[in-house]
Amino acid sequence: MPSHCLTLVSPPEIEEKLLDTLLEVAGNEVFTSTATFSHGTAHGRLSSTEQVMGRSRSVQVQILVKHDELDQLLAALRTGFAGTGLRYWVTSLTQAGEIK
């Protein structure tokens, strides 16, 4: 059973590469992706319109992972996405499952 939810916030230009990587590295895990806006992004990464609006277009991915797979997945992301602005946080799950 998954024990963590890894949330990733990605610039749209790396979305496809990120999803492909997740399918390769953690393809057996359930994950979702959705278009969103992020706030607090460094000004150097924002277009002039985004600077005025105070937000940037992003993609949020949430993936449920087992404790022993989390470090391996983060290592793969650090290797493949260094310097891209990919951000993450991890939360512990108290429950997860499928309604049958």
N, C-alpha and C positions, 0 to 999 in steps of 0.2 A: 504494500500500500504506500502511495506517495506520502511523504512527510513534510514537504516544503512546497511553497508556491514561489517560483522565481518570476518576478516582473521585470520586463525589459522595456525601456523607452528608447526608440530608435529614430534617427533621422529617416525620412521617407526614401532617400536615395539608396539606402543600404537594406531596405525591407526585403527584397527578393533574395539577396545573398544570405541574410539572417534566417529567413524561413527555410531556405534550402539547407543551411547548416544545421538548424534544429531538426529537420527531417532526417538528415544523415546521422547526427550524433545522438539524438534522443527520439528517434522516430516511433518508439513504442510508447512514449508518454503522451498524454493528452495536452494539447495547447491551443490557445486561441490568439487571434490577432485582430486589432481594430484600429481604425484611424482615430486620432485624438489630437489634442493640443497640449503642449508642455509649456510651463512657465518657469522662469528662473534660469533659462538657458543663457550661456555666456554670450555677450553681445557680438563677439567675433563670429559666431555661428548663425546669427540672425540676418535675414535680408532687411532692407530698409523698411519695408512694410511691416515685417514682424517686429522690428524695433518699436515702431509707432504703436502697434497693437499690444505689445508686451507679451506675446505668445508666439510659439512656432508650431507648425504642423509636425506631427510625429506619428509613429506607429507604436502602439502598446501591445506587447506579447506577454501572455501569462502561461507558464508551463508548470505542471505538477511533476515533481521529481522526488525520487527516493533519496534519503540522506547520503547514502554511499555514492550516488551518481552526481550530486550537486557540485562537488569540487572539480570533478572531471569535466563537467559541462562548462563551468566558469573558466577553467583553464583553456578550453577550446575557444571560447568567446574572446578571452584576452589575447590569444594568439591571432585569431582571424579578424578581430575588429579593433585592434589598438589604434587610437587616434581618430576614431570615427564619430565620437560623441555618444556612443552607446552607453546608456546608464542602466543600473539595475538595483533591485533590492529583493531581499528574501524574507518571507514570512513563514512561520510554522503553521501547519495545518492541524486542527483538532479533529476534523473529520473530512472524508472524501469518499465518494463512491458513485455508483450508478443506480438510479431508481429503476427497479425492474418490476 
